[in-house]
Amino acid sequence: MKALVTGVTGQLGFDVMRALSARDVEAIGATRKEMPLDDPARTKAFVTSVKPDVVFHCAAYTAVDRAEDERELCHTVNGSATGAVAEACEAIGAKLIYISTDYVFPGTGERFYETDDETAPCNVYGASKLAGERAVRKAMTSGRFFIVRTSWVFGVHGKNFIRTILGLAETRDELTVVDDQVGSPTYTADLAELLADMAASEKFGVYHATNEGICSWAALAAEAIRRRGLRTKVTPVSSDMYPTKATRPKNSRLSKASLDAAGFRRLPDWKDAVRRYLMEIENK
């Protein structure tokens, strides 16, 4: 199997490359230089020229707040360019794994969202990722695609919430963190293994994939600080106390019923994932 991985300078793309290497899969990593996602035509041409058997499309515009001001660019990168990747995959007979997000849902209520629940993004970023999903479905009439929605990702390669919190905790006695946004953290090393399993299968469809268990951002911060052995106090606050340009979903719970039905193994508990992540970054 020959794989093309987009966004290899990001957290997930980096770990997908590691997972594929461990399985002796030939993997080509693409950066913005090879695949400028603001230019869908060049993006499509690059994928076609590589002729992979599977594309892991991890690259995306992820600046959630800035997207409110850069709507066109965000939709080009996450929507139009994803469509171009999908068209190329369909033309050459390649599988496509498209990484989407919990942000495609409205983020209300308290129940776990199923893969076929109604979508209604509450911000530009979520709308652009939903546009990407629709572009994949439209282009790939063969159905040889996986749409994998995830949330709250963290990994060793790049910036993330946990790394930011620990940096702040080194110099502060107290941190205020929102506790009315609930979801599941996702360790990219764990997610990458699942994606590699999917690529080796023919179990196409839409999936939700996060580490098991749910928490608030405040609880995640407190767990990371505790495991690092710091004494910084985490004070929970409401989202109203921490206004952002883009609205964030308060409910990011994602049901794993689709994983169970397909026979894919669920990811480990989020607390165990945080433990392993901290061990890895401490050893670097």
C-alpha positions as semicolon CSV with decimal commas, in nm:
position;residue;x (nm);y (nm);z (nm)
1;M;0,000;0,000;0,000
2;K;0,122;0,346;-0,091
3;A;-0,010;0,628;0,126
4;L;-0,016;1,005;0,093
5;V;-0,044;1,198;0,419
6;T;-0,134;1,567;0,408
7;G;-0,050;1,807;0,688
8;V;0,257;1,619;0,810
9;T;0,381;1,925;1,001
10;G;0,070;1,909;1,218
11;Q;-0,003;1,691;1,519
12;L;-0,213;1,424;1,350
13;G;-0,025;1,409;1,020
14;F;0,300;1,360;1,212
15;D;0,159;1,068;1,410
16;V;-0,003;0,909;1,105
17;M;0,338;0,904;0,940
18;R;0,481;0,737;1,250
19;A;0,204;0,479;1,260
20;L;0,246;0,392;0,893
21;S;0,624;0,369;0,926
22;A;0,584;0,121;1,213
23;R;0,371;-0,093;0,980
24;D;0,625;-0,069;0,696
25;V;0,376;0,118;0,478
26;E;0,524;0,337;0,205
27;A;0,411;0,686;0,304
28;I;0,467;1,020;0,135
29;G;0,419;1,328;0,349
30;A;0,288;1,649;0,195
31;T;0,329;2,001;0,331
32;R;0,194;2,335;0,209
33;K;0,484;2,353;-0,037
34;E;0,374;2,044;-0,227
35;M;0,002;2,086;-0,165
36;P;-0,102;2,452;-0,133
37;L;-0,457;2,403;-0,014
38;D;-0,545;2,760;-0,105
39;D;-0,499;2,643;-0,466
40;P;-0,736;2,346;-0,521
41;A;-0,619;2,291;-0,881
42;R;-0,256;2,244;-0,777
43;T;-0,370;2,028;-0,487
44;K;-0,560;1,797;-0,720
45;A;-0,270;1,778;-0,962
46;F;-0,029;1,681;-0,685
47;V;-0,247;1,398;-0,556
48;T;-0,296;1,270;-0,910
49;S;0,079;1,276;-0,977
50;V;0,161;1,077;-0,661
51;K;-0,101;0,809;-0,742
52;P;-0,139;0,680;-0,385
53;D;-0,359;0,389;-0,285
54;V;-0,492;0,589;0,009
55;V;-0,487;0,954;0,114
56;F;-0,495;1,055;0,479
57;H;-0,624;1,412;0,450
58;C;-0,514;1,560;0,784
59;A;-0,429;1,910;0,665
60;A;-0,682;2,183;0,736
61;Y;-0,740;2,545;0,823
62;T;-0,783;2,522;1,201
63;A;-0,761;2,881;1,330
64;V;-1,118;2,880;1,463
65;D;-1,139;3,244;1,570
66;R;-0,946;3,386;1,275
67;A;-1,177;3,195;1,041
68;E;-1,456;3,433;1,132
69;D;-1,261;3,704;0,949
70;E;-1,104;3,478;0,684
71;R;-1,420;3,299;0,579
72;E;-1,326;3,267;0,211
73;L;-0,981;3,126;0,279
74;C;-1,115;2,885;0,539
75;H;-1,379;2,750;0,300
76;T;-1,125;2,724;0,017
77;V;-0,885;2,517;0,228
78;N;-1,136;2,300;0,413
79;G;-1,407;2,282;0,151
80;S;-1,284;2,337;-0,204
81;A;-0,939;2,181;-0,159
82;T;-1,091;1,879;0,012
83;G;-1,320;1,841;-0,287
84;A;-1,016;1,856;-0,514
85;V;-0,845;1,581;-0,311
86;A;-1,160;1,370;-0,330
87;E;-1,190;1,419;-0,708
88;A;-0,831;1,307;-0,751
89;C;-0,885;1,002;-0,532
90;E;-1,195;0,902;-0,728
91;A;-1,013;0,943;-1,058
92;I;-0,717;0,723;-0,959
93;G;-0,915;0,472;-0,751
94;A;-0,761;0,568;-0,418
95;K;-0,925;0,549;-0,077
96;L;-0,969;0,876;0,112
97;I;-0,966;0,932;0,487
98;Y;-1,096;1,282;0,560
99;I;-1,054;1,418;0,912
100;S;-1,355;1,619;1,022
101;T;-1,470;1,761;1,354
102;D;-1,734;1,770;1,625
103;Y;-1,787;2,131;1,517
104;V;-2,017;2,018;1,234
105;F;-2,286;1,973;1,502
106;P;-2,470;2,256;1,680
107;G;-2,311;2,164;2,013
108;T;-2,628;2,185;2,221
109;G;-2,791;1,948;2,468
110;E;-2,615;1,671;2,658
111;R;-2,658;1,354;2,453
112;F;-2,392;1,193;2,237
113;Y;-2,413;1,286;1,870
114;E;-2,459;0,995;1,630
115;T;-2,293;0,996;1,288
116;D;-2,625;1,051;1,110
117;D;-2,756;1,327;1,337
118;E;-2,847;1,658;1,178
119;T;-2,552;1,891;1,130
120;A;-2,569;2,262;1,206
121;P;-2,228;2,426;1,267
122;C;-2,217;2,721;1,505
123;N;-1,910;2,887;1,348
124;V;-1,728;2,935;1,016
125;Y;-1,469;2,667;1,086
126;G;-1,738;2,404;1,149
127;A;-1,925;2,510;0,835
128;S;-1,608;2,478;0,628
129;K;-1,538;2,127;0,758
130;L;-1,897;2,028;0,684
131;A;-1,846;2,164;0,333
132;G;-1,546;1,932;0,309
133;E;-1,759;1,635;0,413
134;R;-2,018;1,718;0,148
135;A;-1,749;1,760;-0,116
136;V;-1,613;1,415;-0,036
137;R;-1,957;1,256;-0,064
138;K;-2,026;1,435;-0,392
139;A;-1,695;1,355;-0,561
140;M;-1,648;0,997;-0,447
141;T;-1,942;0,820;-0,603
142;S;-1,758;0,492;-0,552
143;G;-1,807;0,534;-0,178
144;R;-1,442;0,450;-0,107
145;F;-1,401;0,707;0,168
146;F;-1,389;0,741;0,545
147;I;-1,510;1,059;0,714
148;V;-1,370;1,059;1,067
149;R;-1,495;1,324;1,310
150;T;-1,277;1,387;1,611
151;S;-1,235;1,652;1,882
152;W;-0,993;1,822;2,122
153;V;-0,679;1,678;1,964
154;F;-0,336;1,684;2,126
155;G;-0,006;1,533;2,015
156;V;0,368;1,562;2,060
157;H;0,429;1,755;1,739
158;G;0,283;2,103;1,761
159;K;0,079;2,331;1,983
160;N;-0,226;2,218;2,176
161;F;-0,438;2,299;2,482
162;I;-0,246;2,077;2,725
163;R;0,092;2,216;2,625
164;T;-0,041;2,571;2,662
165;I;-0,194;2,502;3,003
166;L;0,124;2,344;3,136
167;G;0,328;2,639;3,013
168;L;0,100;2,880;3,198
169;A;0,095;2,663;3,509
170;E;0,472;2,686;3,537
171;T;0,444;3,055;3,630
172;R;0,095;3,099;3,776
173;D;-0,070;2,994;4,101
174;E;-0,419;2,989;3,953
175;L;-0,578;2,946;3,610
176;T;-0,939;3,004;3,506
177;V;-1,067;2,752;3,250
178;V;-1,417;2,703;3,107
179;D;-1,613;2,409;3,242
180;D;-1,941;2,432;3,048
181;Q;-1,792;2,292;2,726
182;V;-1,789;1,913;2,747
183;G;-1,628;1,663;2,512
184;S;-1,353;1,405;2,472
185;P;-0,981;1,476;2,433
186;T;-0,809;1,285;2,153
187;Y;-0,443;1,179;2,156
188;T;-0,325;1,187;1,796
189;A;-0,098;0,886;1,850
190;D;-0,406;0,678;1,936
191;L;-0,616;0,821;1,654
192;A;-0,339;0,756;1,402
193;E;-0,341;0,384;1,482
194;L;-0,715;0,368;1,422
195;L;-0,682;0,553;1,092
196;A;-0,413;0,309;0,980
197;D;-0,649;0,022;1,064
198;M;-0,923;0,187;0,859
199;A;-0,694;0,236;0,561
200;A;-0,619;-0,137;0,558
201;S;-0,991;-0,218;0,549
202;E;-1,286;-0,174;0,316
203;K;-1,522;-0,060;0,592
204;F;-1,601;0,275;0,438
205;G;-1,834;0,526;0,602
206;V;-1,866;0,800;0,862
207;Y;-1,712;0,750;1,205
208;H;-1,660;0,931;1,533
209;A;-1,323;0,873;1,698
210;T;-1,199;1,023;2,024
211;N;-1,045;0,882;2,338
212;E;-1,300;0,730;2,571
213;G;-1,469;0,927;2,849
214;I;-1,580;1,289;2,866
215;C;-1,466;1,595;3,058
216;S;-1,470;1,973;3,050
217;W;-1,175;2,186;2,947
218;A;-1,127;2,271;3,315
219;A;-1,114;1,902;3,408
220;L;-0,865;1,833;3,129
221;A;-0,645;2,119;3,251
222;A;-0,661;1,997;3,610
223;E;-0,569;1,642;3,509
224;A;-0,269;1,755;3,306
225;I;-0,148;1,981;3,588
226;R;-0,193;1,707;3,847
227;R;-0,001;1,453;3,642
228;R;0,280;1,701;3,584
229;G;0,307;1,742;3,962
230;L;0,229;2,114;3,965
231;R;0,026;2,290;4,234
232;T;-0,153;2,545;4,016
233;K;-0,520;2,575;4,104
234;V;-0,774;2,544;3,823
235;T;-1,083;2,759;3,877
236;P;-1,380;2,660;3,657
237;V;-1,568;2,943;3,486
238;S;-1,849;2,969;3,232
239;S;-1,790;3,042;2,865
240;D;-1,946;3,385;2,922
241;M;-1,640;3,473;3,129
242;Y;-1,406;3,385;2,842
243;P;-1,554;3,537;2,525
244;T;-1,411;3,436;2,187
245;K;-1,482;3,563;1,836
246;A;-1,611;3,222;1,724
247;T;-1,885;3,045;1,916
248;R;-1,773;2,713;2,065
249;P;-2,004;2,413;2,102
250;K;-2,092;2,333;2,463
251;N;-2,168;1,970;2,380
252;S;-1,899;1,786;2,187
253;R;-1,999;1,435;2,295
254;L;-1,958;1,194;2,002
255;S;-2,111;0,847;1,994
256;K;-1,879;0,558;1,897
257;A;-2,161;0,330;1,781
258;S;-2,027;0,341;1,426
259;L;-1,686;0,214;1,539
260;D;-1,851;-0,068;1,733
261;A;-2,071;-0,169;1,441
262;A;-1,771;-0,190;1,206
263;G;-1,559;-0,386;1,453
264;F;-1,298;-0,115;1,507
265;R;-1,143;-0,092;1,853
266;R;-1,228;0,217;2,057
267;L;-0,945;0,442;2,169
268;P;-0,818;0,421;2,530
269;D;-0,954;0,636;2,813
270;W;-0,861;1,004;2,788
271;K;-0,685;1,011;3,126
272;D;-0,458;0,726;3,017
273;A;-0,395;0,912;2,693
274;V;-0,291;1,225;2,885
275;R;-0,058;1,014;3,100
276;R;0,114;0,863;2,796
277;Y;0,133;1,196;2,618
278;L;0,304;1,362;2,913
279;M;0,551;1,075;2,937
280;E;0,637;1,116;2,571
281;I;0,691;1,491;2,578
282;E;0,894;1,464;2,898
283;N;1,127;1,216;2,730
284;K;1,192;1,442;2,433
